[in-house]
Amino acid sequence: MYPKNILNLNIFLLFIFFSGFISGCDITDSSDSPIVFEYNFHESEHNFEAFFTDYPVGDDENMELIAEYRPLPQPLDTTEMAHFISAVNRSDDVKMLYRKQVDGLASRTSYNASFEVYFATETPSGCVGIGGPPGEAVRVIAGAHELKPERFVDQEDNYYRLNLQHLDNPSEWYNNKIMGDIANSRECEEGWEFEMKEVTSGAHHTTFTSDDDGRAWLWFGTRSGFEGQTNLFYTYFKAELTPK
């Protein structure tokens, strides 16, 4: 029979062992941890591709579509680069978007996605515009999908449409993708001047399923109800994908 002090020591050592074992275990499945894709456009274009949709086929010149990687405008730091995008919304529905395919996800897995978008906008709040205010009627939208977001020709009215929006109910799809608008902190009577703005989605902004190879397409941009010109400089985009 063990002496009492040795028995107590053994019990103490066993307690330390099992405590260390338990504390060393990850009781939360690591597969449930969010995967973050973060892009600072001051540093690089990060291979994002701009595209436009929701306007008449053959009307590109009339829409004055521009997408370039260029310095920020004054009074911002003109030594910093950004994704510039612009259009004159003569269709009253133009979408100015960016897309990028990412990998490293689990195959055929459902994810909740949340987003952050930073951009420079010159559009003040509370202005009146044709079709809608130039700030509040231009909505920031974002999403993720296994399919590549791209335009297709709607033969009924000869319009470019966004494929993802027309997989289901178009109005419901659009409403579920809105993150905010492009109106900045200035009032309309203060005039137009570029300043930075950030919009952030909710935790479960959208849900998607990765493809067979663990890939998905991330996209963000705007949909406009203002029938005039919109100019934006995107500086940062973040997507946080969490397995459901």
Steps between C-alpha positions, in 0.01 A plus 500: 500500500634845398588747775243773521738774384602299189134423420414868524796584275384249237150642507643848462716395202205329332295818546777708338528252211131494417468876548780552250345251260162669509640852471712388202195373310302723267147428610370712213533336162760698306291457186249740658752785512436783253717534191593861431586649162632854541618736224664841534479664158762760597750216467377320188207439267489147647371368166148633547315538171247778435185442299173682428148375446131600492502733202409470129721280282725715281461806724848487660618832353181680597533368856859638519631192679846533657696266728867572577759455772603855582605737783243636742373851420553813705447588782588137582852358495584500129800272560261216585356276224143375469257328264314781320165428336251731332183500288225735386186311594282563198337159547383593857626161624871465425714274719870582533666191646828327584559124523774257600516122540650362823595149608598314815143428610358160584344323203122530462461677835246766599640826638360814656670807357547852637675792334673834551546749216696829518475757224539869418178675402444861397121480531344698788187405692153636443533605137219477245571309179331360193354160584619531859760678714859463374616369838222304666369345176839345416516189716811306595450126452720193553479123492667164438404209276645187345408635155690781333296822514467626146258665265278328248272637230130502588346437160162645602626859524857466364650597837807378682392337826693349792479121492498451879206734552286308253554153644218567747271794582688809368349750747554275801857429391580869468345598833699228678830630359475868606764618749447876490525795261769736370382828662783655701485711817469836321164668446398581144540877549862443609588383151661191353836390637661158534522342842538145625205284599471149644200267477477173693248220460338290768660177619290282269465735205473218249535122478666301223646157425856451378561303182650148469854641521438721804478823301257792490459840339499813715346814358405853606392831348192714453158502343378847404155657497646845431491590130828686495875445539649313795874496575647274768849398617515166683786469748425187707287185494464227759296179491459276804367151418378277781388137449133453587 
